[in-house]
Amino acid sequence: MSIDRFTPEQIKQLEKNPNVKKASDKSITYTEDFKEHFIDEYNKGKLPRTIFEEAGFNVHTLGDRIKKTTYRWKQQAQRLEGLKDTRKGGSGRPRTRDLTDTEIIRRQKAQIELLKQERDFLLELKRLERQAIKKETLSRKKSMRSSDR
């Protein structure tokens, strides 16, 4: 699958558009406001090409990207995070730089909170197990009493 690349002139034109955060020869990063506007208009029944034209884009420059972008944004709108760009956080790759003291403290607080929740869960599980064992023991005693009679 080949990638249609943008020319330097097309990149400059795209970067002038207020709905574009960043443009390169391979990709365009749109503003979150534009993504939300696009989804709102699309849900009202407007065609994707029309929305992009009204936003000041040259639809011939974008080509098939409009169709692919529409599909991707519709999928993203269904997510819990919505249309927010999630590439910056949680990629799974460990950081290579040292953390600041504030970042270390924030992470440790989050870890402590998680451990507290785990502890509370385990304590509740233990309590429920004891309760179930107690009920089982009582029911055995009752059944033994009734069989003795």
DRENDRENZA-741566 format. One record per atom (N, C-alpha, C, O): z negated, y negated, x negated. Coordinates in Angstrom, 2 decimals, m for minus. Each point is the difference from the previous one (the first is absolute). Example, Ala and Ser with C-alpha at 12.3 -4.5 7.8 and 13.67 -1.06 7.14 Angstrom:
2
+---------+---------+---------+
:       z :       y :       x :
+---------+---------+---------+
:   m7.80 :    5.69 :  m13.19 :
:    0.00 :   m1.19 :    0.89 :
:    0.00 :   m1.20 :   m0.90 :
:   m0.66 :    0.02 :   m1.04 :
:    1.38 :   m1.07 :    1.39 :
:   m0.06 :   m1.19 :   m0.82 :
:   m0.73 :   m1.09 :    0.77 :
:   m0.17 :   m1.11 :   m0.51 :
+---------+---------+---------+
This chain:
149
+---------+---------+---------+
:       z :       y :       x :
+---------+---------+---------+
:    0.00 :    1.17 :   m0.84 :
:    0.00 :   m1.17 :    0.84 :
:    0.00 :   m1.24 :   m0.90 :
:   m0.90 :   m0.20 :   m0.81 :
:    1.90 :   m0.61 :    0.97 :
:    0.09 :   m1.20 :   m0.83 :
:   m0.71 :   m1.16 :    0.68 :
:   m0.10 :   m0.06 :    1.22 :
:   m0.37 :   m0.85 :   m2.02 :
:   m0.68 :   m1.18 :    0.50 :
:    0.95 :   m1.18 :   m0.10 :
:    0.54 :   m0.29 :   m1.07 :
:   m0.35 :   m0.40 :    2.19 :
:    0.80 :   m1.22 :   m0.04 :
:   m0.86 :   m1.08 :   m0.63 :
:   m1.06 :   m0.35 :    0.52 :
:    1.52 :   m0.17 :   m1.62 :
:   m0.77 :   m1.02 :   m0.71 :
:    0.45 :   m1.40 :    0.42 :
:    1.15 :   m0.22 :    0.37 :
:   m2.09 :   m0.70 :   m0.45 :
:    0.30 :   m1.39 :    0.30 :
:    0.48 :   m0.71 :   m1.26 :
:   m0.44 :    0.31 :   m1.11 :
:    1.34 :   m1.23 :    1.29 :
:    0.47 :   m0.82 :   m1.12 :
:   m1.05 :   m1.09 :   m0.24 :
:   m0.82 :   m0.27 :    0.87 :
:    0.84 :   m0.37 :   m2.05 :
:   m0.95 :   m1.10 :   m0.24 :
:    0.11 :   m1.12 :    1.04 :
:   m1.00 :   m0.61 :    0.36 :
:    2.22 :    0.34 :    0.12 :
:    0.18 :   m1.03 :    1.03 :
:   m0.68 :    0.41 :    1.31 :
:   m0.65 :   m0.81 :    0.67 :
:    0.82 :    2.09 :   m0.31 :
:   m0.61 :    0.49 :    1.23 :
:   m1.53 :   m0.04 :   m0.11 :
:   m0.69 :   m0.31 :    0.97 :
:    0.18 :    0.64 :   m2.15 :
:   m1.46 :   m0.04 :   m0.21 :
:   m0.52 :   m1.42 :    0.19 :
:   m1.02 :   m0.21 :    0.67 :
:    1.72 :   m0.76 :   m1.25 :
:   m0.41 :   m1.41 :    0.15 :
:    0.01 :   m0.41 :    1.47 :
:   m0.90 :   m0.68 :    0.47 :
:    1.94 :    1.11 :    0.25 :
:    0.12 :   m0.33 :    1.42 :
:   m1.14 :    0.64 :    0.80 :
:   m0.59 :   m0.63 :    0.88 :
:    0.28 :    1.87 :   m1.20 :
:   m1.10 :    0.68 :    0.70 :
:   m1.34 :   m0.67 :   m0.28 :
:   m0.81 :   m0.18 :    0.91 :
:    0.57 :   m0.20 :   m2.16 :
:   m1.27 :   m0.62 :   m0.37 :
:   m0.19 :   m1.37 :    0.64 :
:   m1.13 :   m0.46 :    0.13 :
:    2.21 :   m0.19 :    0.27 :
:   m0.11 :   m1.28 :    0.69 :
:   m0.51 :    0.16 :    1.43 :
:   m0.57 :   m0.93 :    0.57 :
:    0.76 :    2.10 :   m0.01 :
:   m0.43 :    0.26 :    1.37 :
:   m1.52 :    0.07 :    0.05 :
:   m0.61 :    0.73 :   m0.79 :
:   m0.03 :   m1.49 :    1.69 :
:   m1.46 :    0.00 :    0.07 :
:   m0.60 :    1.33 :    0.45 :
:   m1.21 :    0.21 :   m0.11 :
:    2.04 :    0.69 :    0.63 :
:   m0.48 :    1.31 :    0.46 :
:   m0.02 :    1.04 :   m1.11 :
:   m0.34 :    1.16 :    0.24 :
:    0.72 :   m1.57 :   m1.45 :
:    0.05 :    0.93 :   m1.13 :
:   m1.08 :   m0.38 :   m1.00 :
:   m0.08 :   m1.14 :   m0.46 :
:   m0.75 :    2.13 :    0.12 :
:   m1.01 :   m0.20 :   m1.04 :
:    0.64 :    0.08 :   m1.36 :
:   m0.24 :   m0.84 :   m0.88 :
:    1.08 :    1.88 :    0.71 :
:    0.57 :    0.28 :   m1.31 :
:    1.30 :    0.76 :    0.20 :
:    0.13 :    0.80 :    0.93 :
:    0.81 :   m1.03 :   m1.81 :
:    1.27 :    0.74 :    0.06 :
:    0.40 :    0.37 :   m1.42 :
:   m0.18 :   m0.77 :   m0.95 :
:    0.73 :    1.97 :    0.82 :
:    0.53 :    0.45 :   m1.28 :
:    1.39 :    0.58 :    0.25 :
:    0.50 :   m0.04 :    1.13 :
:    0.11 :    0.56 :   m2.16 :
:    1.34 :    0.55 :    0.19 :
:   m0.02 :    1.25 :    0.87 :
:    1.04 :    0.36 :    0.56 :
:   m2.18 :    0.31 :   m0.44 :
:   m0.10 :    1.23 :    0.77 :
:   m0.73 :   m0.15 :    1.33 :
:    0.26 :    0.76 :    0.93 :
:   m1.17 :   m1.72 :   m0.83 :
:   m0.86 :   m0.03 :    1.19 :
:   m0.35 :   m1.41 :    0.44 :
:    0.17 :   m0.98 :   m0.72 :
:   m0.68 :    0.94 :    1.96 :
:   m0.48 :   m1.25 :    0.59 :
:   m1.41 :    0.28 :    0.53 :
:   m0.23 :    1.01 :    0.67 :
:   m0.70 :   m1.90 :   m0.98 :
:   m1.34 :    0.09 :    0.59 :
:   m0.11 :   m1.15 :    0.98 :
:    0.07 :   m1.17 :   m0.37 :
:   m0.24 :    1.52 :    1.65 :
:   m0.07 :   m0.99 :    1.07 :
:   m1.44 :   m0.43 :    0.22 :
:   m0.93 :    0.72 :   m0.36 :
:    0.75 :   m1.90 :    0.95 :
:   m1.35 :   m0.47 :    0.31 :
:   m0.55 :    0.80 :    1.18 :
:    0.76 :    0.51 :    0.83 :
:   m2.07 :   m0.41 :   m0.76 :
:   m0.62 :    0.74 :    1.10 :
:    0.25 :   m0.71 :    1.32 :
:    0.14 :    0.65 :    1.04 :
:   m0.08 :   m1.99 :   m1.06 :
:    0.29 :   m0.75 :    1.23 :
:    1.37 :    0.37 :    0.56 :
:    0.16 :    0.18 :    1.20 :
:    0.82 :   m0.06 :   m2.10 :
:    1.34 :    0.36 :    0.46 :
:    0.03 :    1.42 :    0.56 :
:    0.65 :    0.26 :    1.01 :
:   m1.36 :    0.65 :   m1.66 :
:   m0.04 :    1.38 :    0.49 :
:   m0.59 :    0.04 :    1.42 :
:    0.54 :    0.67 :    0.88 :
:   m1.64 :   m1.39 :   m0.68 :
:   m0.63 :   m0.03 :    1.32 :
:    0.93 :   m0.65 :    1.03 :
:    0.12 :    0.47 :    1.12 :
:    0.53 :   m1.57 :   m1.52 :
:    0.96 :   m0.68 :    0.88 :
:    1.14 :    0.95 :    0.36 :
:    0.42 :    0.07 :    1.16 :
:    0.07 :    0.66 :   m2.14 :
:    1.09 :    0.93 :    0.21 :
:   m0.40 :    1.06 :    1.04 :
:    0.74 :    0.26 :    0.94 :
:   m1.91 :    0.35 :   m1.13 :
:   m0.46 :    1.06 :    0.92 :
:   m0.19 :   m0.57 :    1.40 :
:    0.37 :    0.65 :    0.98 :
:   m0.94 :   m1.85 :   m0.86 :
:   m0.19 :   m0.62 :    1.32 :
:    1.34 :   m0.20 :    0.70 :
:    0.16 :    0.35 :    1.17 :
:    0.80 :   m0.92 :   m1.90 :
:    1.32 :   m0.26 :    0.58 :
:    0.72 :    1.31 :    0.32 :
:    0.67 :    0.11 :    1.03 :
:   m0.80 :    0.87 :   m1.90 :
:    0.65 :    1.30 :    0.22 :
:   m0.57 :    0.67 :    1.26 :
:    0.74 :    0.59 :    0.78 :
:   m2.05 :   m0.70 :   m0.61 :
:   m0.63 :    0.59 :    1.18 :
:    0.39 :   m0.73 :    1.28 :
:   m0.08 :    0.57 :    1.09 :
:    0.50 :   m1.83 :   m1.22 :
:    0.47 :   m0.75 :    1.16 :
:    1.45 :    0.35 :    0.35 :
:    0.51 :   m0.41 :    1.04 :
:    0.15 :    1.17 :   m1.92 :
:    1.35 :    0.46 :    0.30 :
:    1.10 :   m0.60 :   m0.86 :
:    1.18 :    0.29 :    0.21 :
:   m1.53 :   m1.13 :   m1.17 :
:    1.02 :   m0.59 :   m0.86 :
:    0.51 :    1.03 :   m1.00 :
:   m0.73 :    0.89 :   m0.42 :
:    1.99 :   m1.04 :    0.06 :
:    0.59 :    0.89 :   m1.00 :
:   m0.43 :   m0.42 :   m1.40 :
:   m0.17 :   m1.19 :   m0.27 :
:   m0.02 :    2.16 :   m0.63 :
:   m0.44 :   m0.32 :   m1.36 :
:    0.91 :   m1.01 :   m0.71 :
:   m0.49 :   m0.94 :   m0.64 :
:    1.79 :    1.12 :    0.74 :
:    0.92 :   m0.94 :   m0.67 :
:   m0.19 :   m1.42 :    0.51 :
:    0.05 :   m0.95 :   m0.78 :
:   m0.27 :    0.81 :    2.07 :
:   m0.20 :   m1.32 :    0.61 :
:   m1.27 :   m0.65 :   m0.55 :
:   m0.02 :   m1.18 :   m0.33 :
:   m1.03 :    1.98 :    0.22 :
:   m1.28 :   m0.53 :   m0.51 :
:    0.17 :   m0.48 :   m1.43 :
:   m0.47 :   m1.08 :   m0.36 :
:    1.15 :    1.87 :   m0.46 :
:    0.22 :   m0.40 :   m1.39 :
:    0.89 :   m1.24 :   m0.09 :
:   m0.25 :   m0.89 :   m0.82 :
:    1.29 :    0.81 :    1.66 :
:    0.88 :   m1.18 :    0.00 :
:   m0.79 :   m1.25 :    0.37 :
:    0.13 :   m1.04 :   m0.65 :
:   m0.95 :    1.15 :    1.72 :
:   m0.79 :   m1.15 :    0.45 :
:   m1.02 :   m0.43 :   m1.07 :
:   m0.40 :   m1.16 :   m0.03 :
:    0.00 :    2.09 :   m0.82 :
:   m0.96 :   m0.31 :   m1.06 :
:    0.69 :   m0.57 :   m1.24 :
:   m0.65 :   m0.27 :   m1.00 :
:    1.97 :    0.10 :    1.06 :
:    0.72 :   m0.64 :   m1.10 :
:    0.56 :    0.95 :   m1.04 :
:    0.36 :   m0.44 :   m1.09 :
:   m0.29 :    1.72 :    1.40 :
:    0.54 :    0.97 :   m0.95 :
:    1.50 :    0.20 :    0.23 :
:    0.48 :   m0.11 :    1.13 :
:    0.23 :    0.40 :   m2.21 :
:    1.40 :    0.38 :    0.09 :
:    0.02 :    1.51 :    0.21 :
:   m0.30 :    0.77 :   m0.91 :
:    0.67 :   m0.35 :    2.13 :
:   m0.07 :    1.42 :    0.33 :
:    1.02 :    0.82 :   m0.78 :
:   m0.18 :    1.20 :   m0.19 :
:    1.25 :   m1.84 :   m0.27 :
:    0.98 :    0.73 :   m0.82 :
:   m0.58 :    0.31 :   m1.38 :
:    0.30 :    1.05 :   m0.57 :
:   m1.12 :   m1.94 :    0.05 :
:   m0.66 :    0.24 :   m1.29 :
:   m0.99 :    1.15 :    0.12 :
:   m0.10 :    0.85 :   m0.89 :
:   m0.64 :   m0.82 :    2.00 :
:   m1.02 :    1.03 :    0.19 :
:    0.62 :    1.36 :    0.33 :
:   m0.51 :    1.03 :   m0.44 :
:    1.57 :   m1.02 :    1.21 :
:    0.71 :    1.24 :    0.31 :
:   m0.87 :    1.03 :    0.69 :
:   m0.68 :   m0.30 :    0.98 :
:    0.68 :    1.54 :   m1.50 :
:   m0.75 :    1.11 :    0.59 :
:   m1.50 :   m0.17 :   m0.14 :
:   m0.77 :    0.71 :    0.66 :
:    0.34 :   m1.62 :   m1.49 :
:   m1.44 :   m0.20 :   m0.19 :
:   m0.69 :   m0.40 :    1.29 :
:   m1.18 :    0.29 :    0.19 :
:    1.90 :   m0.95 :    0.70 :
:   m0.60 :   m0.42 :    1.27 :
:   m0.42 :    1.23 :    0.80 :
:   m1.11 :    0.04 :    0.53 :
:    1.98 :    0.94 :   m0.45 :
:   m0.30 :    1.23 :    0.75 :
:   m1.19 :    0.73 :   m0.63 :
:   m0.91 :    0.44 :    0.71 :
:    0.93 :   m0.32 :   m2.04 :
:   m1.08 :    0.71 :   m0.70 :
:   m1.32 :   m0.75 :    0.13 :
:   m1.06 :    0.61 :    0.18 :
:    1.13 :   m1.93 :   m0.28 :
:   m1.19 :   m0.83 :    0.11 :
:   m0.59 :    0.10 :    1.40 :
:   m1.22 :    0.10 :    0.17 :
:    2.08 :   m0.13 :    0.84 :
:   m0.46 :    0.13 :    1.38 :
:   m0.74 :    1.30 :    0.19 :
:   m1.08 :    0.02 :    0.58 :
:    1.64 :    1.07 :   m1.05 :
:   m0.63 :    1.31 :    0.14 :
:   m1.36 :    0.01 :   m0.70 :
:   m0.99 :    0.46 :    0.57 :
:    0.94 :   m0.96 :   m1.80 :
:   m1.24 :    0.00 :   m0.78 :
:   m1.08 :   m0.86 :    0.66 :
:   m1.15 :    0.41 :    0.09 :
:    1.52 :   m1.60 :    0.38 :
:   m0.98 :   m0.88 :    0.62 :
:   m0.50 :    0.54 :    1.34 :
:   m1.17 :   m0.17 :    0.34 :
:    2.04 :    0.83 :    0.40 :
:   m0.46 :    0.62 :    1.25 :
:   m1.04 :    1.07 :   m0.29 :
:   m0.99 :    0.12 :    0.72 :
:    1.21 :    0.66 :   m1.77 :
:   m0.96 :    1.03 :   m0.40 :
:   m1.31 :   m0.65 :   m0.46 :
:   m1.08 :    0.46 :    0.36 :
:    1.19 :   m1.50 :   m1.16 :
:   m1.19 :   m0.67 :   m0.53 :
:   m0.81 :   m0.66 :    1.11 :
:   m1.23 :   m0.03 :   m0.08 :
:    1.88 :   m0.48 :    1.09 :
:   m0.70 :   m0.67 :    1.10 :
:   m0.92 :    0.97 :    0.74 :
:   m0.96 :   m0.42 :    0.63 :
:    1.25 :    1.72 :   m0.71 :
:   m0.82 :    1.02 :    0.66 :
:   m1.25 :    0.35 :   m0.81 :
:   m0.95 :    0.56 :    0.54 :
:    0.96 :   m0.89 :   m1.83 :
:   m1.13 :    0.36 :   m0.87 :
:   m1.22 :   m0.84 :    0.29 :
:    0.09 :   m1.06 :    0.63 :
:   m1.22 :    1.54 :   m1.09 :
:   m1.26 :   m0.73 :    0.15 :
:    0.05 :   m1.33 :   m0.76 :
:   m0.50 :   m1.01 :    0.48 :
:    1.11 :    1.02 :   m1.67 :
:    0.09 :   m1.22 :   m0.82 :
:    1.04 :   m0.96 :    0.54 :
:    0.01 :   m1.18 :   m0.37 :
:    0.87 :    1.67 :    1.22 :
:    1.07 :   m0.84 :    0.54 :
:    1.07 :   m0.26 :   m1.04 :
:    0.32 :    0.86 :   m0.81 :
:    0.22 :   m2.06 :    0.85 :
:    1.11 :   m0.37 :   m0.88 :
:   m0.46 :   m0.50 :   m1.36 :
:    0.82 :   m0.41 :   m0.83 :
:   m2.10 :    0.42 :    0.60 :
:   m0.55 :   m0.50 :   m1.26 :
:    0.56 :    0.80 :   m1.18 :
:    0.15 :    1.21 :    0.08 :
:    0.14 :   m1.90 :   m1.15 :
:    0.52 :    0.64 :   m1.21 :
:   m1.14 :    0.76 :   m0.67 :
:   m0.96 :   m0.61 :   m0.47 :
:    1.06 :    1.92 :    0.42 :
:   m1.08 :    0.84 :   m0.53 :
:    0.26 :    0.45 :   m1.43 :
:   m0.75 :    0.82 :   m0.53 :
:    1.78 :   m1.35 :   m0.09 :
:    0.33 :    0.46 :   m1.35 :
:   m1.04 :   m0.42 :   m1.03 :
:   m0.16 :    0.67 :   m1.02 :
:   m0.53 :   m1.76 :    1.26 :
:   m0.95 :   m0.50 :   m0.99 :
:   m1.28 :    0.81 :   m0.05 :
:   m0.57 :    0.18 :   m1.08 :
:    0.11 :    0.31 :    2.21 :
:   m1.27 :    0.70 :    0.02 :
:    0.16 :    1.49 :    0.21 :
:    0.83 :    0.43 :    0.80 :
:   m1.60 :    0.34 :   m1.51 :
:   m0.07 :    1.42 :    0.24 :
:    1.24 :    0.79 :   m0.34 :
:    0.37 :    0.90 :    0.75 :
:    0.28 :   m1.21 :   m1.84 :
:    1.18 :    0.78 :   m0.36 :
:   m0.38 :    1.33 :   m0.61 :
:    0.84 :    0.88 :   m0.15 :
:   m2.12 :   m0.73 :   m0.20 :
:   m0.45 :    1.25 :   m0.58 :
:    0.01 :   m0.02 :   m1.52 :
:   m0.62 :    0.84 :   m0.64 :
:    1.31 :   m1.77 :    0.09 :
:    0.07 :   m0.09 :   m1.45 :
:   m1.25 :   m0.71 :   m0.52 :
:   m0.36 :   m1.06 :    0.51 :
:   m0.30 :    1.63 :   m1.51 :
:   m1.21 :   m0.65 :   m0.53 :
:    0.34 :   m1.31 :   m0.70 :
:    1.08 :   m0.16 :   m0.57 :
:   m2.01 :   m0.73 :    0.62 :
:    0.20 :   m1.30 :   m0.66 :
:   m0.06 :    0.17 :   m1.52 :
:   m0.75 :    0.83 :   m0.52 :
:    1.55 :   m1.62 :   m0.16 :
:   m0.01 :    0.07 :   m1.45 :
:   m0.85 :   m1.11 :   m0.61 :
:   m0.37 :    0.06 :   m1.17 :
:    0.07 :   m1.07 :    1.97 :
:   m0.81 :   m1.10 :   m0.53 :
:   m1.47 :    0.25 :    0.31 :
:   m0.34 :    0.78 :    0.89 :
:   m0.52 :   m1.44 :   m1.63 :
:   m1.43 :    0.11 :    0.24 :
:   m0.36 :   m0.80 :    1.25 :
:    0.57 :   m1.05 :    0.26 :
:   m1.52 :    1.57 :    0.49 :
:   m0.44 :   m0.69 :    1.21 :
:   m1.01 :   m1.08 :   m0.35 :
:   m0.75 :    0.12 :   m0.97 :
:    0.74 :   m1.17 :    1.78 :
:   m1.00 :   m1.05 :   m0.20 :
:   m1.33 :    0.51 :    0.55 :
:   m0.05 :    0.99 :    0.73 :
:   m1.03 :   m1.68 :   m1.08 :
:   m1.32 :    0.39 :    0.49 :
:   m0.05 :   m0.04 :    1.53 :
:   m0.60 :    0.88 :    0.63 :
:    1.23 :   m1.88 :   m0.04 :
:    0.03 :   m0.12 :    1.46 :
:    0.72 :    1.19 :    0.62 :
:   m0.46 :    0.54 :    1.01 :
:    1.57 :   m0.13 :   m1.59 :
:    0.76 :    1.15 :    0.53 :
:   m0.80 :    1.30 :   m0.14 :
:    0.01 :    0.85 :    0.89 :
:   m0.69 :   m0.72 :   m2.02 :
:   m0.82 :    1.20 :   m0.22 :
:   m1.12 :    0.06 :    1.05 :
:   m0.25 :    1.05 :    0.58 :
:   m0.40 :   m2.18 :   m0.35 :
:   m1.09 :   m0.06 :    0.98 :
:    0.53 :    0.31 :    1.40 :
:   m0.63 :    0.75 :    0.75 :
:    1.78 :   m1.31 :   m0.40 :
:    0.58 :    0.25 :    1.32 :
:    0.32 :    1.48 :    0.18 :
:   m0.29 :    0.57 :    1.06 :
:    0.86 :    0.06 :   m2.07 :
:    0.32 :    1.43 :    0.08 :
:   m1.26 :    0.85 :    0.09 :
:   m0.05 :    0.97 :    0.75 :
:   m0.96 :   m1.34 :   m1.53 :
:   m1.25 :    0.77 :    0.03 :
:   m0.69 :   m0.12 :    1.36 :
:   m0.58 :    0.97 :    0.49 :
:    0.63 :   m2.17 :    0.10 :
:   m0.58 :   m0.17 :    1.33 :
:    0.73 :    0.85 :    1.03 :
:   m0.62 :    0.62 :    0.86 :
:    1.93 :   m0.58 :   m0.96 :
:    0.79 :    0.83 :    0.92 :
:   m0.33 :    1.48 :   m0.19 :
:   m0.11 :    0.75 :    0.96 :
:   m0.06 :   m0.34 :   m2.21 :
:   m0.33 :    1.39 :   m0.30 :
:   m1.40 :    0.35 :    0.54 :
:   m0.21 :    1.08 :    0.55 :
:   m0.73 :   m2.01 :   m0.72 :
:   m1.36 :    0.21 :    0.52 :
:    0.04 :    0.15 :    1.52 :
:   m0.66 :    0.87 :    0.57 :
:    1.42 :   m1.73 :    0.08 :
:    0.11 :    0.06 :    1.45 :
:    0.59 :    1.34 :    0.45 :
:   m0.46 :    0.58 :    0.98 :
:    1.46 :   m0.11 :   m1.68 :
:    0.61 :    1.30 :    0.32 :
:   m1.01 :    1.13 :   m0.19 :
:   m0.09 :    0.90 :    0.84 :
:   m0.66 :   m0.95 :   m1.93 :
:   m1.01 :    1.03 :   m0.25 :
:   m1.10 :   m0.02 :    1.07 :
:   m0.49 :    1.06 :    0.40 :
:    0.11 :   m2.25 :    0.05 :
:   m1.00 :   m0.10 :    1.07 :
:    0.52 :    0.65 :    1.29 :
:   m0.73 :    0.71 :    0.69 :
:    1.99 :   m0.97 :   m0.39 :
:    0.59 :    0.60 :    1.20 :
:    0.06 :    1.52 :   m0.12 :
:   m0.28 :    0.71 :    0.96 :
:    0.64 :   m0.22 :   m2.14 :
:    0.04 :    1.45 :   m0.21 :
:   m1.40 :    0.60 :    0.16 :
:   m0.16 :    1.05 :    0.64 :
:   m0.84 :   m1.72 :   m1.21 :
:   m1.39 :    0.48 :    0.11 :
:   m0.43 :    0.05 :    1.46 :
:   m0.57 :    0.99 :    0.45 :
:    0.84 :   m2.06 :    0.29 :
:   m0.37 :   m0.04 :    1.41 :
:    0.69 :    1.11 :    0.78 :
:   m0.60 :    0.62 :    0.88 :
:    1.86 :   m0.37 :   m1.20 :
:    0.74 :    1.08 :    0.66 :
:   m0.64 :    1.35 :   m0.28 :
:   m0.19 :    0.81 :    0.91 :
:   m0.14 :   m0.57 :   m2.18 :
:   m0.61 :    1.28 :   m0.37 :
:   m1.38 :    0.17 :    0.63 :
:   m0.36 :    1.10 :    0.42 :
:   m0.42 :   m2.17 :   m0.36 :
:   m1.32 :    0.07 :    0.64 :
:    0.14 :    0.32 :    1.49 :
:   m0.76 :    0.81 :    0.54 :
:    1.72 :   m1.43 :    0.11 :
:    0.23 :    0.28 :    1.42 :
:    0.47 :    1.43 :    0.20 :
:   m0.42 :    0.67 :    0.95 :
:    1.26 :   m0.19 :   m1.83 :
:    0.48 :    1.39 :    0.08 :
:   m1.17 :    0.97 :   m0.17 :
:   m0.11 :    0.99 :    0.73 :
:   m0.76 :   m1.28 :   m1.68 :
:   m1.18 :    0.84 :   m0.24 :
:   m0.91 :    0.01 :    1.23 :
:   m0.51 :    1.05 :    0.39 :
:    0.31 :   m2.21 :    0.23 :
:   m0.84 :   m0.11 :    1.19 :
:    0.58 :    0.83 :    1.14 :
:   m0.73 :    0.70 :    0.70 :
:    2.04 :   m0.78 :   m0.52 :
:    0.65 :    0.75 :    1.06 :
:   m0.08 :    1.50 :   m0.25 :
:   m0.16 :    0.79 :    0.93 :
:    0.27 :   m0.40 :   m2.20 :
:   m0.13 :    1.43 :   m0.34 :
:   m1.40 :    0.51 :    0.32 :
:   m0.16 :    1.08 :    0.57 :
:   m0.86 :   m1.87 :   m0.93 :
:   m1.39 :    0.37 :    0.29 :
:   m0.21 :    0.12 :    1.51 :
:   m0.66 :    0.92 :    0.48 :
:    1.22 :   m1.86 :    0.24 :
:   m0.12 :    0.00 :    1.45 :
:    0.67 :    1.25 :    0.60 :
:   m0.55 :    0.62 :    0.91 :
:    1.73 :   m0.25 :   m1.41 :
:    0.70 :    1.19 :    0.49 :
:   m0.78 :    1.27 :   m0.32 :
:   m0.09 :    0.90 :    0.83 :
:   m0.48 :   m0.84 :   m2.03 :
:   m0.80 :    1.17 :   m0.40 :
:   m1.24 :    0.10 :    0.89 :
:   m0.39 :    1.10 :    0.40 :
:   m0.22 :   m2.24 :   m0.11 :
:   m1.20 :   m0.02 :    0.84 :
:    0.33 :    0.50 :    1.40 :
:   m0.76 :    0.79 :    0.57 :
:    1.87 :   m1.23 :   m0.01 :
:    0.41 :    0.45 :    1.32 :
:    0.28 :    1.50 :    0.00 :
:   m0.38 :    0.71 :    0.93 :
:    1.04 :   m0.25 :   m1.97 :
:    0.33 :    1.42 :   m0.11 :
:   m1.28 :    0.84 :   m0.08 :
:   m0.11 :    1.05 :    0.63 :
:   m0.83 :   m1.51 :   m1.42 :
:   m1.28 :    0.71 :   m0.15 :
:   m0.74 :    0.05 :    1.33 :
:   m0.52 :    1.05 :    0.37 :
:    0.48 :   m2.16 :    0.35 :
:   m0.67 :   m0.04 :    1.30 :
:    0.68 :    0.94 :    0.99 :
:   m0.68 :    0.71 :    0.76 :
:    1.99 :   m0.69 :   m0.76 :
:    0.70 :    0.87 :    0.94 :
:   m0.24 :    1.47 :   m0.33 :
:   m0.06 :    0.83 :    0.91 :
:   m0.08 :   m0.49 :   m2.19 :
:   m0.31 :    1.38 :   m0.40 :
:   m1.40 :    0.39 :    0.48 :
:   m0.21 :    1.10 :    0.52 :
:   m0.75 :   m2.04 :   m0.70 :
:   m1.37 :    0.27 :    0.43 :
:   m0.06 :    0.23 :    1.50 :
:   m0.69 :    0.91 :    0.47 :
:    1.41 :   m1.74 :    0.30 :
:    0.02 :    0.14 :    1.45 :
:    0.60 :    1.34 :    0.40 :
:   m0.51 :    0.67 :    0.90 :
:    1.60 :   m0.29 :   m1.56 :
:    0.65 :    1.27 :    0.34 :
:   m0.88 :    1.18 :   m0.38 :
:    0.00 :    1.03 :    0.68 :
:   m0.75 :   m1.15 :   m1.76 :
:   m0.92 :    1.08 :   m0.41 :
:   m1.14 :    0.11 :    1.00 :
:   m0.41 :    1.11 :    0.34 :
:   m0.11 :   m2.24 :    0.15 :
:   m1.08 :    0.01 :    0.98 :
:    0.46 :    0.65 :    1.30 :
:   m0.71 :    0.81 :    0.59 :
:    1.91 :   m1.17 :   m0.17 :
:    0.49 :    0.56 :    1.25 :
:    0.31 :    1.49 :   m0.11 :
:   m0.11 :    0.72 :    0.99 :
:    0.48 :   m0.26 :   m2.17 :
:    0.26 :    1.45 :   m0.20 :
:   m1.30 :    0.77 :   m0.11 :
:   m0.03 :    1.19 :    0.33 :
:   m1.07 :   m1.83 :   m0.78 :
:   m1.30 :    0.65 :   m0.11 :
:   m0.58 :    0.27 :    1.39 :
:   m0.78 :    0.94 :    0.13 :
:    1.09 :   m1.68 :    0.84 :
:   m0.61 :    0.12 :    1.33 :
:    0.53 :    1.12 :    0.73 :
:   m0.41 :    0.25 :    1.13 :
+---------+---------+---------+
